[in-house]
Amino acid sequence: MEQGFFITGTDTNVGKTWVTVTLMRYFQALGKTVVGMKPVASGCELIDGKLRNEDALLLQENASVSVGYDLINPFAYQQPVSPHLGDTSNPVDLNKISAVFEVLKQTAEIVLVEGVGGWLVPLNHQGDDVQALAGRLKLPVIMVVAMRLGCINHARLTYQAIVGSGLTCAGWLATCVDPEMQKLDENIQTLQLLINAPLLGIFPYSKTADFKLFVKTIDLMGYIKT
């Protein structure tokens, strides 16, 4: 692995997977081999007797190399709930995630790890949360901000928590999830002033993922090694 990033969000359903896949394709266009990981996933479906997550499958599909599903998503839970409320017989184990991550680091030049929910979502009953997971992997963080009413507060709180944890915020991306949002440009400009990390891209509103369009909005030059 030459470089890796941890993708987190200001909440759940903010577009983390779309951002992760877009970044995968962005780096692939630069000639890099890329693999994505979603260590913990809720809301999985039984497929051929095994739990599979739609987002994790999308990461697997977009990887540069063939990687087994269990390496991409070692902890899969059927119910769409916070992971610590999932299958208590198989609690999230950060040691196992770290071991899987070490394996993935040998497979590609770029490794992107997508978190679950927001920054402080609990993962188990031992006190581990998404922040602890990111800290264990020691990756710079990319924050996904869903542009909707309340986003300024959510983004500032998440950014402060990332920096307060001792990790680096490599930048943030704006995902336009509300087509009716008022003063969208002004909100983005406000966040640029208040967040001391670069804006890496703005995803326009889209009902379905338009990764070719999303890639065109990404600008990582000067901020991230290529």
N, C-alpha and C positions, 0 to 999 in steps of 0.2 A: 504494500500500500504506500503510495506517495502522499496521499492526502485523504482526509475524511471529514465528514460534517454530521452533526446531529440536528435534525429538523424538528422543531417544536412549534406549537401554535398558541395563540391567545385563548383558545377554547377547543372543543371538539367540533368536527365538521367545518373547519375553516379552510380546507384545501391542502392539508399537509401532503397527502399522497400525490395530488396533481403537481405540487411543487417538487416533490422528490423525483417523480418520473421525468418532469421537465429538466431538472438538473442532471439526471442521468443522461438524457438525450443531448443536453448541452455539452457535457464533457465528452460524450461519444463523438460529437461533431468535431471536437478538438483532437480526435485521434486517441483518446484515453479509453482503457478498459474500465468498466464500471459495474458495480454490483450494489443492490439496495437491500436493506434489512429492516424488518419491522418486528422487533423482538417480542412485543406483546400486542395481541390483537383480541378485541372483544367483538361479539356479533358475528361469529363464524358459522358456517354451514357444514353439515355432514355431506361429504362427497366421497363415494366409495368407502364409506365407513370411517373416514378420517376428517377431522375438523380443518376446514380451509377458510381463509379470510380473503374477501374480494380484493382488498387493497394489497395484501401481501402477494397474491397471485399476479397482480399487475406489476409489482416490482420484479417478481421472478421473470415475467414475460419480457421485461425491458432490460434485463441484465445483458452484459456483453458476453458472459460466460455461463455455461450451464451449471446451476447450483440447486441442490436439493431443497425442497420446500422447508424441511425441518431446520435448515440452516438460516433461512430467511425469517421464519416465524416459529421460534422454538416454544412459545407459550401462546396457545390459541384457546379461546373460551367461547362457548356457544352463545351465552346470554349477552345482549348489548348493554353491559353494565360496567362500572368501574372495575378494573382487574382484581382488586382485593376482595370484591364480592363475587368473583367467578368461582371456578371449581377449586374448592379449598383443599382437595386431595392432590392438586398439582399447583401449588403456589409459585409465583414468580421467584426465581432464584437468580440473583445478579451474578453469582459465580458462574453459573451455567451460561448466561448470556455473554459474559466476558470471554469464556472459553470458545463459544461459537464465533464471536467477533474476531478472535485471534485466527481462527480458521479462514474466515472470509478475507482477512487482511492479506492472506497468501494468494488469493485468487484474482485480484484486480488492482489496478492503480488507484482507483477512486472508490471509496466505500461510503455510502450514504445511509445513515440510520434514522429511521422515522420513529418519533415518539408516539405515545398514545394519549389522546385527550390533550389537556393543558400541562403546564410545567410542574404543577404540584399535585397531580393526580396520584393517589396512593396505588402502589402495585401489589402490596401484600400486607400482612398484619404484623410484620416485623419492623415497620417504620420506613421501608424503602418507597420512594416515589420516583417520578420521571426525572426530577432534578438529580437524585442519587444515581440513577442509571446513567445519565449524561456525564456526571462526574466520574463514575467508574470507568467509562470508556475514554475519558479525557479528550473529547473532541470539541472543536469550536462549534458554536451553535448558530444556526440560521433560524430566525423567528418569522413565522407566517402570521400576518395580521389580517383578519377578516374585516373588510371595510364595511361597517354598519354602525348604527347608532350605539355609542358606548365604546367604540374601538380605541379612542384615545386613552381612556382610563385603563382598559384591558392591556393595551400595548405597553404603556408606561410601567404598569405593575409587573408584567412579565419580563420586560427588559431589566428592570431593577433587580428582580429575583435572579435572573441569569447572571448579571454582573456580580451581585452579592454572593453568589455561590462560588465565585472565583474563576468561573469559566469566561471565555472570550465570546462575545457576540460578533460573529463575522459579518453580519448584516441582516436585513429584514426584507421580506417581500409582501406586497399588498395584493390581496385577492379580493376582487370586487364581487361580493356575494349578494349584494342587494341592488338590483337594477334601479330602484327608486330612491336610493340614498341621496339626500340633499347635501350640497357643497362637498362633493367627493374630492375634488382637487384641493380645496382648502383644508380638508381633513388630512390628506396626504402631506401637504406642505407643513401643516402643524406638527405632524409626527416627525418629519425630517428635521425640524428645528429642535424637537424635544428629545429625540433618540440619538445618542452619540454613536451611531453605527450607520453604515451606508445603506441606502435603498438600492436593492439589487434588481428589482423588477416590479412591474405592475401587471397583474393578470386581469384583463377586461372581463366583464360579466359574460358567462357562457353556461348554458344549461348542460352541455356535455363537454368533456375534456377536448380541447383543441390544442394538442401539444405542439404542433408546428407553429401556431400563433404564439403560444406561451413562450417558446424558446426564443422567439424574436424579441421579446420584451426583456430578456435577461441580459444584464451587463455585470459580469464579474471581473472584467479586466482591471488590473490595478489593485484589486482587493484580495484576490485569491490566486494562488500559484497555478499556472497553466503550462 
